[in-house]
Amino acid sequence: MLETTTAPEGEIGHNTGPSAPDQTVRDAFEAIWRIAGLPPADLSRNPDGTYRASYAMHAWDMYAATRDWRAVLTAAKERG
């Protein structure tokens, strides 16, 4: 079955639609990031929804795939 969605004006290309990660997963990731004491500025995103900081993007990829909070701590170690 073909699934379609509509995005409000101005949100086209901002990671919307059925392939977009669940917002609650992203919210959980960002909460863990802050609790871990990592810089909130590293959570800034590009227009396509990817994180600008490479280690934040790496942590997000791992967390989104596994839902494992330790991915965030691994990112902190990679940051140095």
ABEGO torsion letter per residue (X at the ends): XBBBBBBBBGABGAGBEAABBBAAAAAAAAAAAAAAGBBAAAABBBAAGBBABAAAAAAAAAAAAAGBAAAAAAAAAAAX
